[in-house]
């Protein structure tokens, strides 16, 4: 199988924590659609397997008028697509948009809720309210799209453990197939980072974040969700097929400004400049990786997941290296190896980056 990712870099406004490429200016929306179609036709041969997943991400793809998205869909290979996801924000979800998305073939919606607390939503610059989120979930369900994934964030400004529990409990009450939960990060270049460095906001204490993470793991497990990747939880059989392709080295084609691709051997990336992209749709660069970098990619992606890394698939020298490098973590508890599967244990996933820094080849 293979997948296609389409980057739609438009948002109504920028959330204070966001460091993804996006713009509120829709002037180039039609030019973007045409450029995406041209890029797909130019690069379609990079994928030799049939396309089974399609993902419209961003940005906020739901900001684009359905007729524009439909024009793009007509140019893409949808015959074998089993999972077609569009990212959406609650304020864009209504009966008309849901009907139009279904007509295009969308069968999964990934929606950013982040919190059911209006004070917390305002603090991070979200445009929607908690009631908007509730209405949007029900609108999707009523409109026939039941494969829904919703995001929450913990560690928000002024968020307490009880308020985190309330948001989590409410989302779990919908019994959605999939949820994602992220720890708030302070990325350089974001408004949130600027507030932190100016002393206007203080990050949540690490011990509190640990408790929030434990609440998350316990609540989702009790509700029957599988914690299959650091930030992702699914009911049985409902893992995100497309996102899993990033972690298990399934080939995917990335279209649009800033999009990345992997054909099973070579990684590529596009220019992040929107004006340049819509003029040419031909700024794709091969990411010249060394053997060590390819090994690190495999290590980092596999160890993000509950499936872990199958050491038996590695060349002997790499297998020997990783077993030796992981020995202290296996002895002390953060990692385990069973039947050649090397894993970071769930209770240590929040510190996976620190563990991985000790394992990668430099």
N, C-alpha and C positions, 0 to 999 in steps of 0.2 A: 504494500500500500504506500501511498504518498499523500502529502497534504499541501494546501496552498494557504498562505497567510497574506492578507491584504491590509496594508496600513493606511488608515484614513486619519490624517493628522489635524482634524478640526475638533475644537471644543468650544462650548459656550463661553467658558472662562477657565482660568488656570487654578487648580487647587493648590494650596500653599505647600503641599508635600511633594508635588509631582515634578519629576525630572525627565519625563518622556517628551519627545518632540511633538509639539502641538501648537496650533494657532487658532484664534477666534475668528479670523478673517476668511469668510467663505467665498471671496471673490473668485478664487481659482478652482472652485468645486467642479465645474464642468470640464475645465482643462485637465484636472486631476483624473477624472473618470476616463477621458480619452487617452491620457498617458498610461493609465493602468492597463487599459485594453491593449495598447501598443506594446507595452512591456511584456504582457503575458504572451502575445503572439510571437514576440522575438525570442522568448526564453522557454517556451513550452517544452522543447525537446530536452531540456535539462532533467525532466522527470520521465523516467522510463516505465514506472509502475502506474497503475490506474489511481486516480485521485479519489480518496475516500473521505477526506476531511477538508472543509473550507472554513476559514476563520476570518471574519472582518473585525479587526482590532484598531486601536488608536492610542491617543485621541478618543473621540466618541463617535463611532460610525452612525449611531442612531440620530445624529444631528443632520445627516444627509437626507434629502428628500427621497422617498422610496422610488420615484420614477428614475432618478439618477442611479440608484443602486441596482434597479432592475435592468438598466441598460448595461451595466457592468456584468451582471449575472449572465446575461445572454451570451456573453463572449467567453465565459468560463466553462470548463468541463464538469457539468453537474450530474451526468447520467449515473455515475457510480458513487456519488457522495452519500455517505451514511450519516455524517454529522456536519451540519452547517450552522455555525455559531455566529451571532452578531453581539458585540458589546453594546450595552445601552446604559443610559442613566435614567432614573425614574421619571424625570420631567419630560422625557421624549416618548414615554410609553402611553399609548391611548388606543382606542378600538381601531382607528384608521391605520395607525402604524403597524399594529400587530397583524391585522388582516393582510396588509401589503407585504410584510415580511414573510408570512406564511405562503403567500402566492409566489414569492421569489424562491421558495424552497427552504427557508430558514426553519430549523426544527429545534434549535437550542438558543437560549438567550443568557448571556453573562452580564449581570447587572451590579453596578457599584452602589451599595447601600451605605457601607462604612459604619453606621451607627443608627440606632433608633432613638437617639437623644438629640433634640434640636439644638441645644446649647453646644454640644460637641460638633455637630454638623456645621454650625456657623463658624466655629473656631478654626475649621480647616478649609473654609471657603466653598463648601458644597452649596449648590443652588436649590436642592430639594429639601423637603422636610421629612420627618418620620412618617407622617400621614401620606405624603406623596409616595414613599417607598411601599407602604402597605397597599395603597391603591394600585400601584404598578404591578406588584406581584399578583394581585387578584385579577387585574386586567389581562395579564398574560395567561393565567390559568383559564379564565373565562373565554379567552380567544383561541384556546386550543393548543397553546404552547406550554407543555407541562415540564419539559426538560429545561429547567432553570438552574443557573448557578448564581449565587449572590455573595458579594464580598463584604467582610467586616474588617475593621482595623482595631487593634488593641494598643494601648500606650498613647491614646489621644490626649490632648491638653485637657486637664481637669477631669479626666476619666478615672473613676474609682473601680475597685474590684466589684462592688455590688452593681454599679451601672454597666460594667462590662458583662456581668452575668445576666443582667436584664436584657441587653441587646441580643446576646447569644441565645438565651432561652426563647425570646420571641422569634428569632429567625428559625430555630430548630422546630418551633411549633408548626411551621408550614410544611414540614416534612419534604423539603425540596430535594431533588436527586443529588445536588452537589453544592458545597459551600467552600469558600476560600477565606482564610483569616490570616492577615498580615500584621506583623509588628511594625508600628510606625517608625520610619527611618528619616533621619535628618540629612538629606543629600545636599552637598555643596551646590550653590547656584539656585536653590529653591528659596521661596519666601519664608518657609518654615526655618530653614537653616539661618537665614539672615536675622530672623527674630531671636533665635537661640544665641547667636554670637553677639547680638545687641543686648542680651540680658532680659529680653521681654518675655521669654518663655523658657521653662526648664524641662528638659526631658524627664520622662517617668523613670523613677529609680529602678535599677536592674532587678532588685529583689521583688519589686511589685510586678514587673514584667514576667518574671519566673512564675509567680503565683497566677497571673492571668493566663499564661500558657498552660499551666497545669489544669486550671478550670476548663480551658478550651478542650484539652485532650480528654478529660474525664467526661465532660458533657456530650461531646460528639460520639465517644465510644458507647456511652449509655444509650444514646439515641440510635445506635446501629450503624454509624458511619465508619468507613475504613479510612484511616489516616495514611494515604498512599504516597504523599509527597509533603515536604516541609510545611507548606501553606495550604494544602488541598485535602478535602475530605469528601468521600462519595458513599452513597448507599451502594450495596452490592450490585456490580455490573454497570455502574454509572460513572466510572472514571471519565475524565475528559480525554477522548481519543486524540484530539488534535494536540493538546498540551503535552500529552504523554509522548508524542513523537519527538519532542525536543529532548526528552530525557532518555529515550531508548534508541536514539540514532536513526529513526525513520526519516527518509528523505522528505524535504519540504521546500517549496518555492516561495520566497518572500517577495511580494510586489509592493511598490510604493516607496516614498522617501524614507530612508532610514531602515528599511526592512532588511533582514538577514535571511540567507538561504543555506541549505545543505543538501547536496545531491547524493550523499552516502560516502563521498570521498572529499570533495572540495567545499569549503565554506566561502560564501560571497556576501557582500553587503552593498547597499545602495547609498548614493549621496543623501545627506539629510536636508539639503537645501531644496525647499519646495519650488521656488522659482526656476531653478536649474532643472529639476526633475520634470516639471510639466512642459518645459521647452524641448526636452530631448528624450525622456524616458529611456535613456541609454547610458546611465552613469552607474554601472555595476562593476564593482571591484572584486577581484579574487583576493581572499584573505590568505596570504602565503604563510601557512602554518608549518612549523617544524614538527618532527616526530614527537618531540617532548610536549609541544603544545597540543597536539591531537590526543596524546595520552591524558594530559591534564583535563581536556574537555570531557573525555569519556569518564574519568574519575569523578569530576565535579558533578556532572549530570546524573550519573548512576547513584551516587551516594546521597543525593537529595531525596531518594525514593525508598519506599518500604521494600522494593524488590532488591535494592542494593546492587553491588557490582559482582558479576560472575567472574571470579578470578581465573577459572578454567578457560575462558575465552581469550586470555591475554598471552602474548609470547612469553616464553619461560623466564627471560630476564626481567620483564616487567612484573610478572607474577611474583618472582622472588623479591623484587624491590618492594612491592606494595605490602606483601606479607610482613616483611621486616619492618617497614615504616609504621605499620599499624599495630605491631606487637605491644607497645606500651599502652595504647588505647584499648586493646583487647584485654590486657591484664588488669587494667584499672576500671573497666566497666563501660566506657562510652561506646565501644564497638564490639561486635560479635562476628564470628565466621562460622557458618553452618553449611555443610555440603557444598563447599567452594563459594558460597554467597557471603560477601563481606557487607556488613551493614553498620550504619550509625544508629544506635538505639534511640527510640522515639523521645525519651526524656532528655536527650542531649541534642536534639535537632536544632533547638534555638541557638546553639553554639556551634553549629555545623561549620560555619565559615572559618572559625578559629581552628577547628580540627583539620579542615581541608588545607589550610595554609601550611600545616605541618607535613602534609602528604604529597603535595604537588611537586613536580620536578622543576627546579629553578636553574 
